[in-house]
C-alpha cells in the first residue's frame, strides 16, 4: 500500500468504545509505526456521540479531524503516550462541542 502511495488506516484500540469510557490502545499500532517508519497522522471523530450500541445510531453530523503528524523514529513508549494524548485531548474537545450542540438541538 505504501509503495502505491496509499494511506494505511489503523484504529489503535481495534474497536469502538462508548463516549467517556477509558482508552485501551493496543500495542500493534506501535509495532506497525516502528516497522513502517513513516509518519503517523492521528485522527479523531465524534461518532461515539451518535452510536447507541450494536447497530443503533442517533441522527447527527459525524466530524473527522486529522491531527498533527507524529514523525517516524520515536521510541515505542513515547510514541504510544504521544498518540494517546493527542487523540484523547482532541476527542474530548470534539465530544464536548458535539454534546453542547446536541443539548441545544434537543432544547428546541
C-alpha positions in Angstrom: 0.0 0.0 0.0 2.7 2.5 0.9 4.6 1.7 -2.4 1.4 2.7 -4.2 1.2 5.9 -2.2 -2.0 4.8 -0.5 -2.6 5.5 3.2 -3.0 2.8 5.8 -5.7 3.4 8.4 -5.3 1.8 11.8 -7.7 2.1 14.7 -5.3 1.9 17.7 -8.0 0.5 20.0 -9.2 -2.1 17.5 -12.8 -1.3 18.1 -15.3 1.4 19.1 -15.9 2.4 22.7 -18.6 4.3 24.4 -18.1 8.0 25.0 -16.1 8.8 28.1 -15.0 5.1 28.5 -11.3 4.9 29.3 -9.0 4.3 26.3 -7.4 0.9 25.6 -4.8 1.4 22.9 -3.3 -1.9 21.6 0.4 -2.4 21.1 0.0 -3.4 17.4 -0.2 0.3 16.4 3.3 0.9 17.8 4.6 -2.2 16.1 3.3 -1.0 12.8 4.6 2.5 13.4 8.1 1.2 14.0 8.0 -1.4 11.2 6.8 1.0 8.5 8.9 4.0 9.6 6.5 6.6 8.2 4.8 9.5 9.9 1.6 8.6 11.8 -1.3 11.0 11.3 -3.6 10.6 14.3 -7.3 11.3 13.8 -10.3 11.8 15.9 -14.0 11.7 15.4 -17.3 12.3 17.3 -19.2 9.2 16.1 -19.4 8.0 19.7 -22.0 10.7 20.3 -24.3 9.0 17.8 -23.5 5.4 18.5 -26.0 3.9 20.9 -24.6 0.4 20.7 -24.7 -2.5 18.3 -26.3 -1.2 15.1 -28.4 1.5 16.8 -27.4 5.1 15.9 -28.7 8.6 16.7 -29.0 11.1 13.9 -26.3 13.7 13.7 -23.2 15.0 11.9 -20.0 13.0 12.3 -16.9 15.0 12.2 -13.4 13.6 11.4 -10.4 15.6 12.3 -6.8 14.8 11.3 -4.2 15.9 13.9 -0.6 16.9 13.8 1.6 14.1 12.3 4.0 12.2 14.5 7.3 11.8 12.8 8.9 8.3 12.4 11.6 7.1 14.7 10.2 8.0 18.2 10.7 5.3 20.8 7.7 3.0 21.4 6.7 4.2 24.8 7.0 7.8 23.9 5.0 7.2 20.6 2.2 5.5 22.5 2.0 8.3 25.1 2.0 11.0 22.4 -0.5 9.2 20.2 -2.9 8.7 23.1 -2.5 12.2 24.4 -3.2 13.8 21.0 -6.2 11.6 20.2 -7.8 11.8 23.7 -7.3 15.6 24.0 -8.8 16.3 20.6 -11.6 13.8 21.1 -12.5 15.3 24.4 -12.8 18.8 22.8 -14.8 17.5 19.9 -17.2 15.5 22.0 -17.8 18.4 24.4 -18.6 20.6 21.4 -20.9 17.9 20.0 -22.7 17.3 23.3 -23.4 21.1 23.6 -24.8 21.2 20.1 -27.0 18.1 20.8 -28.2 19.8 24.0 -29.2 22.9 22.1 -31.0 20.9 19.5 -32.9 18.8 22.0 -34.0 22.0 23.9 -35.6 23.4 20.7 
